[in-house]
């Protein structure tokens, strides 16, 4: 696929993934408006606002919003935020001091449902965020506060809802400050950057297309630090699911205490890897120094390096701007390879086999 022939994109992009990517800023606006209008009863706000720990249950595309929230509020929220991607909760999660939020786009994610049932047995303060399914049914049956939304897409393409609804819900319950100004900035930054990233912009002036071409046929490894560690993981999963390629993510400065030792591996491996560094002016000063040294080490080892700098002033704007950019990159990479970015056949196969095995037992 020639990325400078956007008229051909629809031949491959049957699920209009590029349209979902383009709509992220508007999705964030709509999700915040929905959160702003949430009508929790006064008794609910008092009870839930007094919790001492927030635990978000989710998996895959429904968990990334929780991980991003965890990174975003870590320096401000006075209660810890944990994310559980499993069938079971940690043993310490029990009692009314814990707010447990079950997040599932479909409402039918078996890991999330299992952990949510366990949470209810432990008498926690429960809440759900979903479009429907069995999770919505459980909320209705047990009188659990729920945040419902409608958006037809793959779960990963509903990131604006999965992140912003969690953020807005925590705000409405008095657990975090009002992030409306930060979100307004994030939307402006995304919309401005997007003018140079859209399909009609030629590769010569389109940084997302250029990066997609730079990593074509290679193994992308994405590095992030601080509030961008979760963003690096989002890039990794989008490259997996949209472009259907292997990809990995790592955290700075942790990677300098282990991964750097592997840079001198065989040339056959080094020559097929591209490291993408996601950087921010808000990175710790010593991390800024470490970025330069790490690039030097990679280049000495013959490993290709690309860098992308976050835009905006607030951590939220920087996170969302890089997520938006990365979504464009992963979708363009799919198109370069003539791969439809929307279907995830391997996951569908896995779910079918698990259902069959469950029925057999």
C-alpha positions in Angstrom: 0.0 0.0 0.0 1.3 3.4 -0.9 0.5 5.7 2.0 0.2 8.7 -0.4 -2.8 7.1 -2.2 -5.4 7.5 0.5 -8.2 6.8 -1.9 -7.2 3.1 -1.7 -7.3 3.0 2.1 -11.0 1.9 2.3 -10.1 -1.2 0.3 -8.1 -2.5 3.2 -9.6 -0.6 6.2 -13.0 -2.2 6.1 -13.8 -1.4 9.7 -12.9 2.3 9.3 -10.2 2.2 12.0 -8.8 5.5 10.7 -12.2 7.1 11.3 -12.1 5.9 15.0 -8.5 7.2 15.3 -9.5 10.6 13.9 -12.5 10.7 16.3 -10.5 10.4 19.5 -10.6 14.1 20.4 -14.4 14.2 20.0 -14.7 10.9 21.9 -12.9 12.5 24.8 -15.3 15.5 24.7 -18.4 13.2 24.7 -17.0 11.0 27.5 -16.3 14.0 29.8 -19.8 15.4 29.1 -21.3 12.0 30.1 -19.2 11.9 33.3 -20.0 15.5 34.2 -23.7 14.6 34.0 -23.5 11.5 36.1 -26.1 11.6 38.8 -24.8 9.6 41.7 -27.1 9.7 44.8 -25.8 11.8 47.7 -25.4 8.7 49.9 -23.4 7.0 47.1 -21.1 9.9 46.8 -20.5 10.1 50.5 -19.9 6.3 50.8 -17.7 5.9 47.7 -15.9 9.2 48.3 -14.5 7.8 51.6 -12.8 4.8 50.1 -9.1 4.3 50.8 -8.1 2.4 47.7 -9.3 2.3 44.1 -9.0 -1.0 42.2 -9.8 -1.2 38.5 -10.6 -4.6 37.0 -10.1 -5.0 33.3 -8.3 -6.8 30.5 -7.0 -5.8 27.1 -8.5 -2.8 25.5 -10.8 -2.3 28.5 -7.9 -2.2 31.0 -5.7 0.4 29.3 -7.9 3.2 30.5 -7.3 2.1 34.1 -3.6 1.9 33.6 -3.5 5.4 32.1 -5.6 6.7 34.9 -3.2 5.1 37.4 -0.2 6.9 35.8 -2.0 10.2 35.4 -3.1 10.7 39.0 -0.2 9.0 40.8 1.4 12.3 41.7 -1.9 13.9 42.9 -4.4 11.3 44.1 -4.2 10.7 47.9 -5.5 7.1 47.6 -3.7 4.4 45.7 -5.0 3.2 42.3 -4.4 -0.4 41.3 -5.2 -2.3 38.1 -6.0 -6.0 38.1 -5.8 -7.9 34.8 -6.8 -11.3 36.1 -9.6 -13.7 37.2 -8.8 -13.1 40.9 -8.3 -10.1 43.1 -5.3 -9.7 45.5 -6.2 -11.0 48.9 -5.9 -7.6 50.5 -8.9 -6.2 48.5 -11.8 -6.6 50.8 -14.2 -4.5 52.7 -15.9 -1.1 52.2 -12.7 0.9 52.1 -12.1 -0.5 48.6 -13.7 0.9 45.5 -13.6 -1.8 42.8 -14.5 -0.7 39.3 -15.2 -3.4 36.8 -14.4 -2.2 33.2 -15.5 -4.2 30.2 -16.4 -2.8 26.9 -18.7 -5.7 25.9 -19.6 -6.5 29.5 -18.9 -10.2 28.8 -15.1 -10.4 29.6 -14.8 -13.6 31.6 -11.7 -12.5 33.6 -13.5 -9.2 34.6 -16.7 -11.0 35.5 -14.9 -13.5 37.7 -13.0 -10.9 39.6 -16.1 -8.7 40.0 -18.1 -11.6 41.5 -15.2 -12.1 43.9 -15.2 -8.4 44.8 -18.9 -8.6 45.7 -18.3 -11.5 48.0 -15.7 -9.4 49.8 -18.2 -6.6 50.5 -16.3 -3.9 48.6 -17.8 -0.7 47.1 -18.5 -1.8 43.5 -19.0 0.2 40.3 -19.1 -0.8 36.7 -18.2 0.9 33.4 -19.5 -0.8 30.3 -21.7 -0.7 27.2 -23.9 -3.6 28.4 -23.6 -7.4 28.5 -23.5 -9.6 31.6 -21.7 -6.9 33.6 -24.5 -4.4 33.1 -26.9 -7.2 34.0 -25.0 -7.9 37.2 -25.1 -4.2 38.1 -28.8 -4.0 37.5 -29.5 -7.2 39.5 -27.4 -6.2 42.5 -28.1 -2.4 42.5 -24.5 -1.5 41.6 -23.8 2.0 40.4 -23.0 1.9 36.7 -21.6 4.2 34.0 -23.0 3.1 30.7 -22.0 4.4 27.2 -22.6 3.6 23.6 -19.9 3.4 21.0 -19.7 0.8 18.3 -16.1 -0.2 17.7 -13.4 -2.6 18.9 -12.7 -2.1 22.6 -9.3 -0.6 21.9 -10.9 2.1 19.7 -13.1 3.3 22.6 -10.1 4.6 24.6 -11.6 8.1 24.9 -14.5 6.5 26.9 -12.5 4.0 28.9 -10.0 6.6 30.2 -12.1 9.7 30.4 -15.1 8.1 32.0 -12.9 6.6 34.7 -11.3 10.0 35.3 -14.7 11.7 35.4 -16.2 9.2 37.7 -13.3 9.5 40.2 -13.8 13.3 40.0 -17.5 13.1 40.6 -16.9 10.9 43.7 -14.4 13.4 45.1 -11.3 11.2 44.6 -9.4 13.5 42.2 -9.6 17.1 41.1 -11.5 18.5 38.2 -9.5 17.6 35.1 -11.7 19.6 32.7 -9.0 22.3 31.9 -6.4 19.5 31.2 -8.8 17.7 29.0 -9.7 20.8 27.1 -6.0 21.3 26.4 -5.5 17.7 25.4 -8.3 17.9 22.8 -6.9 21.2 21.4 -3.4 19.6 21.1 -4.7 16.5 19.5 -6.8 18.4 17.0 -4.0 20.7 16.1 -1.4 17.9 15.6 -3.9 15.8 13.7 -4.0 18.4 10.9 -0.5 17.1 9.8 -1.3 13.4 10.5 -4.5 12.7 8.5 -4.6 10.5 5.4 -4.6 13.3 2.9 -1.3 14.7 4.2 1.7 13.3 2.1 4.3 11.3 3.8 6.9 14.0 3.4 5.0 16.2 5.9 3.3 13.4 7.9 5.3 12.2 10.8 3.0 9.3 11.6 3.2 7.9 8.0 7.0 8.4 8.1 7.4 6.5 11.3 5.1 3.7 10.1 7.4 3.3 7.1 10.5 3.4 9.3 9.3 0.5 11.3 7.9 -1.6 8.4 9.3 -5.1 8.5 11.0 -4.5 11.9 10.3 -5.3 15.5 9.3 -2.1 17.3 10.3 -1.8 21.0 8.7 1.3 22.6 10.3 3.1 25.6 8.5 5.5 28.0 9.2 7.0 31.3 7.0 8.3 34.2 3.5 9.2 33.0 4.4 7.8 29.5 5.1 4.2 30.6 1.5 3.3 30.2 1.4 5.2 26.9 4.3 3.1 25.6 2.3 0.0 26.5 -0.6 1.4 24.6 1.7 1.8 21.5 2.8 -1.8 22.0 -0.8 -3.2 22.1 -1.9 -1.0 19.2 1.0 -2.2 17.0 0.0 -5.8 18.0 -3.7 -5.4 17.3 -3.9 -2.9 14.5 -0.8 -3.7 12.5 -0.7 -7.4 13.6 3.1 -7.3 14.4 5.1 -8.3 17.4 6.0 -5.3 19.6 7.2 -4.8 23.1 7.4 -1.9 25.6 9.7 -1.0 28.4 10.0 1.5 31.2 12.8 4.0 31.8 14.9 4.1 34.0 14.2 0.4 34.8 15.4 -0.8 31.4 18.9 0.7 32.1 19.3 -1.8 34.9 18.8 -4.9 32.7 17.8 -4.4 29.0 20.9 -2.4 28.1 23.0 -5.5 28.7 21.3 -7.2 25.8 22.1 -4.5 23.2 25.3 -6.4 22.2 23.4 -9.5 21.1 23.9 -10.9 17.6 23.7 -8.6 14.6 20.9 -10.7 13.1 18.6 -9.5 16.0 19.9 -6.0 16.3 19.4 -5.3 12.7 15.7 -6.0 12.8 14.8 -3.9 15.9 13.7 -0.3 16.0 13.5 1.4 19.4 10.9 4.2 19.6 11.5 6.6 22.5 8.5 8.5 23.8 9.8 11.6 25.5 8.4 14.4 27.6 9.7 17.7 28.8 8.2 16.6 32.2 10.6 13.6 32.4 12.8 13.7 35.5 16.0 15.6 34.8 18.1 12.5 35.3 15.8 10.6 33.0 16.5 13.3 30.4 20.2 12.5 30.7 19.5 8.8 30.5 17.6 9.2 27.2 20.7 10.6 25.6 23.0 7.9 27.0 20.6 5.2 26.0 20.4 6.5 22.4 24.2 6.5 22.3 24.4 2.9 23.5 21.7 1.8 21.0 23.4 3.5 18.1 26.8 2.1 19.0 25.2 -1.4 19.0 23.7 -0.8 15.6 20.1 -0.6 16.7 17.8 1.9 14.9 16.3 4.6 17.1 13.3 6.9 16.5 12.0 9.6 18.9 8.7 11.2 19.4 8.1 14.1 21.9 4.8 14.6 23.6 2.9 17.8 23.0 1.0 20.0 25.5 1.8 21.3 28.9 -0.3 19.0 31.2 0.5 15.3 31.7 -3.0 14.4 30.3 -2.4 16.4 27.1 1.0 14.8 26.7 -0.4 11.3 27.2 -3.3 11.7 24.9 -1.3 13.5 22.2 1.2 10.6 22.0 -1.6 8.0 22.1 -3.3 9.7 19.2 -0.1 9.9 17.3 0.7 6.2 18.0 -2.8 5.1 16.9 -2.2 6.8 13.5 1.2 5.0 13.3 -0.2 1.6 14.0 -3.0 2.0 11.5 -0.7 3.3 8.8 1.6 0.4 9.4 -1.3 -2.0 8.9 -2.2 -0.3 5.6 1.4 -0.4 4.4 1.3 -4.2 5.0 -2.2 -4.5 3.3 -3.6 -5.7 6.6 -7.1 -4.7 7.8 -6.5 -3.0 11.2 -9.9 -3.8 12.7 -10.3 -7.6 13.0 -8.3 -9.5 15.6 -8.8 -13.1 14.4 -6.3 -14.6 16.8 -8.2 -13.3 19.8 -11.5 -14.4 18.3 -10.1 -17.9 17.8 -8.8 -18.0 21.4 -12.2 -17.0 22.7 -13.9 -19.7 20.6 -11.6 -22.4 21.9 -11.9 -21.3 25.5 -15.7 -21.5 25.1 -15.5 -24.9 23.5 -13.3 -26.2 26.3 -15.6 -24.8 28.9 -18.5 -26.6 27.4 -16.6 -29.8 27.1 -15.9 -29.7 30.9 
